[in-house]
Protein backbone atom coordinates (compact mmCIF):
# COMPACT_ATOMS: atom_id res chain seq x y z
CA UNK A 1 0.00 0.00 0.00
CA UNK A 2 1.45 3.40 -0.91
CA UNK A 3 2.28 5.61 2.05
CA UNK A 4 -0.10 8.56 2.31
CA UNK A 5 0.93 11.96 3.60
CA UNK A 6 -1.26 14.58 5.25
CA UNK A 7 -1.80 17.78 3.23
CA UNK A 8 -0.01 19.59 6.05
CA UNK A 9 3.66 19.42 6.91
CA UNK A 10 6.07 20.92 9.37
CA UNK A 11 8.63 22.98 7.49
CA UNK A 12 12.33 23.01 8.27
CA UNK A 13 11.62 26.17 10.27
CA UNK A 14 9.13 24.28 12.46
CA UNK A 15 5.97 25.97 11.18
CA UNK A 16 2.96 23.99 10.01
CA UNK A 17 2.02 24.79 6.43
CA UNK A 18 -0.42 23.52 3.87
CA UNK A 19 1.33 21.46 1.22
CA UNK A 20 0.80 22.94 -2.23
CA UNK A 21 2.51 20.58 -4.61
CA UNK A 22 2.47 17.99 -7.30
CA UNK A 23 3.73 14.51 -7.96
CA UNK A 24 6.56 15.05 -10.43
CA UNK A 25 8.03 11.56 -10.18
CA UNK A 26 8.21 11.24 -13.97
CA UNK A 27 10.34 14.36 -14.45
CA UNK A 28 13.69 12.61 -14.99
CA UNK A 29 12.17 10.21 -17.51
CA UNK A 30 10.45 13.09 -19.30
CA UNK A 31 13.66 15.13 -19.39
CA UNK A 32 15.65 12.20 -20.75
CA UNK A 33 13.10 11.79 -23.55
CA UNK A 34 13.65 15.44 -24.49
CA UNK A 35 10.55 16.98 -22.97
CA UNK A 36 10.90 20.66 -22.07
CA UNK A 37 8.93 22.75 -19.60
CA UNK A 38 7.77 26.31 -20.18
CA UNK A 39 6.28 28.94 -17.91
CA UNK A 40 3.20 31.03 -18.77
CA UNK A 41 5.43 33.52 -20.63
CA UNK A 42 6.79 30.81 -22.89
CA UNK A 43 10.23 30.77 -21.26
CA UNK A 44 11.83 27.34 -21.03
CA UNK A 45 12.16 26.57 -17.33
CA UNK A 46 13.40 23.70 -15.20
CA UNK A 47 10.39 21.69 -13.98
CA UNK A 48 11.29 22.15 -10.32
CA UNK A 49 11.70 25.90 -10.78
CA UNK A 50 8.38 25.99 -12.62
CA UNK A 51 6.66 24.28 -9.69
CA UNK A 52 8.06 26.89 -7.33
CA UNK A 53 7.14 29.72 -9.72
CA UNK A 54 3.56 28.40 -9.76
CA UNK A 55 3.40 28.75 -5.97
CA UNK A 56 4.08 25.18 -4.99
CA UNK A 57 6.04 24.52 -1.83
CA UNK A 58 6.30 20.72 -2.00
CA UNK A 59 6.73 17.85 -4.40
CA UNK A 60 5.76 14.23 -4.08
CA UNK A 61 8.03 11.50 -5.38
CA UNK A 62 7.14 7.86 -5.85
CA UNK A 63 9.78 5.28 -4.96
CA UNK A 64 9.68 1.76 -6.32
CA UNK A 65 11.75 -1.21 -5.23
CA UNK A 66 13.47 -2.30 -8.46
CA UNK A 67 11.90 -0.70 -11.54
CA UNK A 68 13.05 -2.18 -14.84
CA UNK A 69 13.80 1.24 -16.38
CA UNK A 70 15.59 2.66 -13.31
CA UNK A 71 13.20 5.57 -12.85
CA UNK A 72 11.68 6.08 -9.41
CA UNK A 73 14.29 3.86 -7.78
CA UNK A 74 16.27 5.01 -4.75
CA UNK A 75 19.02 6.77 -6.73
CA UNK A 76 16.55 8.56 -9.00
CA UNK A 77 14.45 9.69 -6.03
CA UNK A 78 17.52 11.00 -4.19
CA UNK A 79 18.63 12.94 -7.29
CA UNK A 80 15.20 14.56 -7.61
CA UNK A 81 15.04 15.24 -3.87
CA UNK A 82 18.34 17.13 -4.08
CA UNK A 83 16.94 19.30 -6.84
CA UNK A 84 13.87 20.05 -4.73
CA UNK A 85 15.96 20.82 -1.66
CA UNK A 86 18.10 23.29 -3.63
CA UNK A 87 14.94 25.31 -4.31
CA UNK A 88 13.56 25.02 -0.79
CA UNK A 89 10.73 22.69 -1.78
CA UNK A 90 9.47 20.27 0.82
CA UNK A 91 9.48 16.59 -0.05
CA UNK A 92 6.81 13.94 0.29
CA UNK A 93 7.85 10.36 -0.42
CA UNK A 94 5.23 7.90 -1.62
CA UNK A 95 6.47 4.33 -1.12
CA UNK A 96 5.06 1.86 -3.64
CA UNK A 97 6.24 -1.50 -2.39
CA UNK A 98 6.33 -2.71 -5.97
CA UNK A 99 8.58 -2.47 -9.02
CA UNK A 100 6.09 -0.14 -10.69
CA UNK A 101 2.87 1.71 -10.04
CA UNK A 102 0.78 0.49 -7.10
CA UNK A 103 -2.60 1.69 -5.89
CA UNK A 104 -5.47 0.16 -3.93
CA UNK A 105 -6.58 -1.82 -7.00
CA UNK A 106 -3.10 -2.88 -8.13
CA UNK A 107 -0.67 -4.33 -5.60
CA UNK A 108 2.11 -6.23 -7.35
CA UNK A 109 4.82 -7.63 -5.11
CA UNK A 110 8.35 -6.71 -6.25
CA UNK A 111 9.85 -9.49 -8.37
CA UNK A 112 12.75 -9.98 -5.94
CA UNK A 113 10.27 -10.52 -3.09
CA UNK A 114 7.80 -12.86 -4.85
CA UNK A 115 8.81 -16.02 -2.97
CA UNK A 116 9.27 -14.43 0.45
CA UNK A 117 7.33 -15.74 3.41
CA UNK A 118 5.61 -13.23 5.69
CA UNK A 119 8.60 -12.79 8.02
CA UNK A 120 11.02 -12.20 5.15
CA UNK A 121 8.54 -9.86 3.44
CA UNK A 122 8.20 -7.75 6.59
CA UNK A 123 11.98 -7.52 6.83
CA UNK A 124 12.28 -6.57 3.15
CA UNK A 125 9.67 -3.81 3.51
CA UNK A 126 11.37 -2.43 6.62
CA UNK A 127 14.86 -2.64 5.10
CA UNK A 128 13.78 -0.98 1.84
CA UNK A 129 12.01 1.82 3.72
CA UNK A 130 14.98 2.46 6.01
CA UNK A 131 17.45 2.31 3.11
CA UNK A 132 15.57 4.90 1.06
CA UNK A 133 14.97 7.21 4.01
CA UNK A 134 18.61 6.92 5.11
CA UNK A 135 19.81 7.73 1.59
CA UNK A 136 17.60 10.83 1.58
CA UNK A 137 18.77 11.84 5.04
CA UNK A 138 22.42 11.35 4.08
CA UNK A 139 22.04 13.77 1.16
BELLIN-V279358 format. One record per residue. N is the residue number from 1. RES is the residue in three letters. PSI is psi as a letter, one per 20 degrees, with the letter a starting at -180 (999 if undefined). NEAR is the number of other C-alpha atoms within 12 Angstrom. Layout:
N,RES,PSI,NEAR ; N,RES,PSI,NEAR
This chain:
1,UNK,p,19 ; 2,UNK,q,26 ; 3,UNK,p,20 ; 4,UNK,p,17 ; 5,UNK,q,19 ; 6,UNK,q,16 ; 7,UNK,j,20 ; 8,UNK,q,19 ; 9,UNK,r,23 ; 10,UNK,o,19 ; 11,UNK,r,19 ; 12,UNK,h,14 ; 13,UNK,i,10 ; 14,UNK,j,8 ; 15,UNK,q,11 ; 16,UNK,p,14 ; 17,UNK,q,19 ; 18,UNK,p,18 ; 19,UNK,o,25 ; 20,UNK,o,24 ; 21,UNK,a,29 ; 22,UNK,q,30 ; 23,UNK,o,27 ; 24,UNK,k,33 ; 25,UNK,h,36 ; 26,UNK,i,28 ; 27,UNK,g,33 ; 28,UNK,h,29 ; 29,UNK,g,20 ; 30,UNK,g,16 ; 31,UNK,g,19 ; 32,UNK,h,12 ; 33,UNK,i,10 ; 34,UNK,j,10 ; 35,UNK,q,16 ; 36,UNK,q,20 ; 37,UNK,q,20 ; 38,UNK,q,18 ; 39,UNK,a,18 ; 40,UNK,h,12 ; 41,UNK,j,10 ; 42,UNK,j,10 ; 43,UNK,p,14 ; 44,UNK,p,15 ; 45,UNK,q,20 ; 46,UNK,p,22 ; 47,UNK,g,31 ; 48,UNK,g,41 ; 49,UNK,h,26 ; 50,UNK,g,29 ; 51,UNK,g,31 ; 52,UNK,g,26 ; 53,UNK,h,23 ; 54,UNK,j,18 ; 55,UNK,j,17 ; 56,UNK,q,27 ; 57,UNK,j,33 ; 58,UNK,q,37 ; 59,UNK,q,40 ; 60,UNK,p,35 ; 61,UNK,p,40 ; 62,UNK,q,40 ; 63,UNK,p,42 ; 64,UNK,r,38 ; 65,UNK,f,38 ; 66,UNK,m,25 ; 67,UNK,q,25 ; 68,UNK,h,16 ; 69,UNK,i,16 ; 70,UNK,i,19 ; 71,UNK,q,31 ; 72,UNK,j,38 ; 73,UNK,a,37 ; 74,UNK,g,33 ; 75,UNK,g,26 ; 76,UNK,g,30 ; 77,UNK,g,38 ; 78,UNK,g,31 ; 79,UNK,g,24 ; 80,UNK,h,38 ; 81,UNK,h,38 ; 82,UNK,h,24 ; 83,UNK,g,29 ; 84,UNK,g,35 ; 85,UNK,h,25 ; 86,UNK,h,16 ; 87,UNK,j,23 ; 88,UNK,j,22 ; 89,UNK,p,31 ; 90,UNK,r,37 ; 91,UNK,p,41 ; 92,UNK,p,38 ; 93,UNK,p,33 ; 94,UNK,n,34 ; 95,UNK,p,35 ; 96,UNK,o,34 ; 97,UNK,m,39 ; 98,UNK,r,32 ; 99,UNK,i,29 ; 100,UNK,a,28 ; 101,UNK,p,30 ; 102,UNK,q,23 ; 103,UNK,r,19 ; 104,UNK,h,13 ; 105,UNK,i,9 ; 106,UNK,o,15 ; 107,UNK,n,16 ; 108,UNK,p,23 ; 109,UNK,p,26 ; 110,UNK,q,25 ; 111,UNK,g,18 ; 112,UNK,i,20 ; 113,UNK,j,23 ; 114,UNK,h,16 ; 115,UNK,j,13 ; 116,UNK,q,16 ; 117,UNK,r,11 ; 118,UNK,g,12 ; 119,UNK,g,12 ; 120,UNK,h,15 ; 121,UNK,g,20 ; 122,UNK,g,15 ; 123,UNK,g,16 ; 124,UNK,g,24 ; 125,UNK,g,27 ; 126,UNK,g,18 ; 127,UNK,g,16 ; 128,UNK,g,27 ; 129,UNK,g,26 ; 130,UNK,g,17 ; 131,UNK,g,22 ; 132,UNK,g,33 ; 133,UNK,h,24 ; 134,UNK,g,16 ; 135,UNK,g,20 ; 136,UNK,g,27 ; 137,UNK,g,14 ; 138,UNK,h,12 ; 139,UNK,999,18
